[in-house]
């Protein structure tokens, strides 16, 4: 729940507006030099230049009992990625903030060693010296040979962008939990195997020893025991004990899934291929003494015939032997699964945070447009499970709505993030400043805090100053403690893990009651780097941000009560229904403009807040924000609580120039970045979702090709019009590559007819038939000189009324005339957009506008049906045309585009699920013209 | 290579002859068919389309399969399998009187020498008859008598339950090619060049049932009779392979009028010689006849002719209406005419009256103009030289439907539901009025919205 700022944040702060910065000026000695790259065009992404690695990566480390913290592997597995970044050092850092209660061994009062099934802990950590921020996921694996049977590991997502970590915490946490669950499942399996082998060994040893003892007894009639015999007997006894211990361990590890399954939130990792189960299921191991537990037992029974070994009385101690590798610990199958998952994570979170956020927002918004989104959206993109955040990030919601949500989540076993952590967070108010203890017992702590912001501020200042002397540069920005089975003492006991002496000091520095298992700020930052705002900003949940609101402009202040009121009081059904919408509003607004930050921390304090730490997005970098502003003109100067539909309508009805120019701007900055060969080139927007990664690449390329097309061909407009109005466009050419390129370029303009793939056929060599035009709206056709080629051309001319024909060889286009305006905006050959993906987005945005127009048109009752029974058909037609022309502002042929889209919408809506419905071909009898370059 | 692109003409490598075919251009304001559905179901040439009721039709063809379709949605309702060879005749047979519930049946005859009666509702085979000695080539239902006739090498009369009531003796090997019902329980059967009139009578003896006997043989045609249509109760018309069109009195079976030379260029001296050269029986055969009360519409060769029964002459024609033989022709209620042809196209014509200006010299020949460009459309009229001041008619092309890639065998006009065409390319195309469909869809949409309760905005 607590996060600490970093140096970088401060320098950014100073670059920006002064009105946000009304605190007394910072003492000279605390100021740091301005951002070194500020001169070079103030690239908003350049902040990452300070780091020593080129892009985000995932690091897996282990706290080895032999050599201490050590990095195991990185993803991507490429030395270039980590660059000069000191992995060893960072491993030390991340392993030192392990808050798992990984206590294993002989607990007092227990005869046998006890396995503790600990929850993973999730920590956000920053290291300003290295310019690295990390989401750290700790987990414990079992190893029979390890000390206390445990091997602490951690997976860390390391990024140079603190905000990325903070804002994507939910997603990271969810994804890493999956990976961790996978590893642990494999590990339990392997551990059980290992135990069984060990048991067999022990059994064998016991038999051998027993025989030996018997033999000795027989050989020895002297009536007293030799030392040898006593030794043997002792040995035998210890083996017996060992057997019992191991049996107990085996029972424990086997009972784990069963035990966990009883808790609703546990989701064992399910291997995707049933094959694994199929062949393990059959060879049930008869050996185990305890009755097989239901659940995953079969997973552990895959034991090939094993020859027991004799176990030496004194087993070699740890330093003599080689510890098992991670792969050995987790079973190869699960290990590779985990690696896949980690690669997936790496791909998912690649790129700049603003890109990820935009992606998430747009996906969430698109999800809601269930009626129209099939037209131009990639359905695979939509089908994907939305990031949990969209639902979790409901700080903007009312309490009861939230409660309902929490309830739901705990009931449905869908969420992968273990809920244990939520529970723990719910139970305790995260972190309380001592001062508040008196008056803020009730959950509505925020209000009390709000009333005395200044005090808080002072208090904070004092706090910071007290701890500022540390020369260390590590900060734990926040951790999420998952505390099932943890006691307070344990949690505190884990603190000394901190290697540096400042651990104690930091505790003093931030005198804070640690309620049960919550989060710690373990240390503060290196001396001169801190300023109060930053600190406040990063302690949002604890201190409630209020001072910041003071300094902010009025908009923010107005907004805060508004949303607060809406949340607290007006919780009617409507708002519940629109909860999602609000969430998104909160998400997107919170990220884009600082003035919307205030309500978030406040709301973040709701008792059922899930993971307080990242609940509150830290104050965004202003520079990054500007980049975003370019892309989101609607947010500029938009009044406080803009809901998405308001945005939409702004988009829809707002002046086109604005949206266009701003998009161009955005693209400019983006292309600038790409051209500026800065270190951050790797971080510019890049594939966000692996499932549609190919799609993403395709989009990029298609966008680039489309850009080239509209620049190259003066008749791009009628061609695009053809596609948008549902007239099949045939690209004819001899060269397959060229034709395919054109088809790819034009494919982004093709509306989908249903939920199937785009009606685009890249390459056809046989003559076309009517059925083809029904199915395909964009076709690449081979031109040959052979007799077959004549047939092809003959078919083309025969069906010319259904076709527009783009001749790639002679650069001609034969298609109907276009005099509208929509396509001109869509494909301006003088556009300043340079990047393919940017252009793709530009196209998407305009197509979305078109879709919303088509939506309006389709679903306006009186445009299609008479209002009264006496009304004539003509008057309805007139009304319809008036609506299209006047209300929607469509000119000439644009009407036909919207009509076509509306027709598709109708078909899509009335189509009965399951039955595809025969595709129909609509056409017009309009003359075609021949365009030449 | 690019000529077709630049030219923008309909037929790029058209022969000289083809250039004479009138074209309508890309703008077809009067053509209502702006939406089409391709119905796939057959594996061979589809030759027959019959209407079952207001919104259903059946198709049959060389693959022996009968498909039932919904004319509104284009949905295939049922597929009837039973014949092993191609289907040679199909007739709808709805029985309403005997049962309270109307039963829709169809009868199909096939080259496998069977006739099957199907129930359209259940899609089941009601009965199958396989006692024929030859392929049944035509089927006719006599609703008045509640019997149906099958014509092959002999003529059989069946009742509804498929009992053979009576049959004629073996007529010819070629068999009956067409049957038409005439008044007074008579039928006319086209057997080769002959037209045979049969009379059905239920004999006095109740047990013996029905009897059929030959009344008259008409041998006026020079060649095989290809088409036979009943115009009204007193008239029927036949057309033969060499282009003879004979109008008969349906009561006394006498020849009322004949137009055997209306295709013949010899009577039209102005006709360009090249056309004469291209004359061949195929070019003049009367493929199909249709009629309303006043006119007979004949598909002759590549052309279509309108023959007025009262005036006993051709009042309008389009000598080369298509690029190749016209296979089917139909008159629509709105003075429009639809024709389909082997060239794969369907054309919509409008019969227009043209008051001939007396001052204008009337061309002596029928079809003196072969350029059918827009400028000289008036020349398309068919004008008889004698009656100068009678209203002249001409056929104006108002639209064409291009979709099939092979000969369009037949079409079925469904009123506002559209037009179904079947073709040798195995497809059936349902042509629809796009505007109407669009508003229908809107209606459905709002109905569904109402049902789903989506009318309150969820977004």
Contacts between the chains, C-beta under 8 A, distances in Angstrom:
chain1	res1	chain2	res2	distance
A	368	B	459	6.1
A	369	B	459	7.7
A	577	B	458	7.7
A	645	B	459	6.4
A	769	B	405	5.8
A	769	B	425	7.9
A	770	B	36	7.6
A	770	B	38	6.1
A	770	B	403	4.8
A	770	B	404	7.6
A	770	B	405	7.2
A	770	B	427	7.7
A	770	B	429	7.4
A	771	B	38	5.4
A	771	B	40	7.6
A	771	B	427	7.6
A	774	B	38	5.9
A	783	B	1	7.8
A	785	B	1	7.7
A	790	B	13	8.0
A	793	B	1	7.6
A	793	B	4	5.9
A	793	B	12	7.3
A	794	B	12	6.9
A	794	B	13	7.3
A	795	B	405	7.5
A	796	B	4	7.3
A	797	B	4	4.5
A	797	B	9	7.8
A	797	B	10	7.4
A	797	B	11	7.5
A	797	B	12	4.8
A	798	B	402	6.3
A	798	B	405	7.8
A	799	B	402	6.6
A	800	B	8	7.5
A	800	B	10	7.9
A	801	B	26	5.9
A	801	B	402	6.6
A	805	B	5	6.7
A	807	B	2	7.2
A	807	B	5	6.3
A	810	B	2	5.9
A	810	B	5	7.8
A	812	B	2	7.4
A	812	B	5	6.2
A	812	B	6	7.8
A	814	B	5	5.8
A	814	B	8	6.9
A	858	B	442	7.8
A	858	B	445	7.2
A	859	B	445	7.8
A	859	B	449	7.6
A	861	B	446	5.8
A	864	B	439	6.1
A	864	B	442	3.5
A	864	B	443	7.4
A	864	B	445	7.9
A	864	B	446	7.3
A	865	B	439	7.9
A	865	B	442	6.6
A	865	B	443	6.5
A	865	B	446	6.4
A	899	B	438	7.8
A	903	B	438	6.2
A	903	B	441	7.2
A	906	B	438	7.6
A	906	B	441	4.4
A	906	B	442	6.4
A	906	B	444	7.8
A	906	B	445	5.1
A	907	B	441	6.8
A	909	B	445	5.7
A	909	B	448	6.8
A	909	B	449	8.0
A	910	B	441	6.3
A	910	B	444	4.8
A	910	B	445	5.4
A	910	B	448	5.6
A	918	B	37	5.5
A	918	B	38	7.5
A	918	B	39	7.3
A	918	B	73	7.6
A	918	B	74	5.0
A	918	B	75	7.2
A	920	B	35	5.7
A	920	B	36	6.7
A	920	B	37	5.0
A	920	B	74	7.6
A	920	B	432	7.9
A	920	B	437	7.9
A	921	B	35	6.9
A	921	B	36	5.1
A	921	B	37	7.7
A	921	B	38	7.5
A	922	B	34	6.4
A	922	B	35	4.9
A	922	B	434	5.6
A	923	B	34	5.9
A	923	B	35	7.4
A	923	B	36	7.6
A	923	B	434	7.9
A	924	B	34	6.2
A	925	B	26	6.0
A	925	B	27	5.6
A	925	B	28	3.9
A	925	B	29	7.4
A	925	B	31	5.7
A	925	B	34	7.1
A	925	B	399	7.5
A	926	B	26	6.4
A	926	B	27	6.5
A	927	B	25	7.1
A	927	B	26	4.4
A	927	B	27	5.4
A	928	B	8	6.4
A	928	B	26	6.2
A	930	B	5	6.7
A	930	B	6	5.9
A	930	B	8	6.6
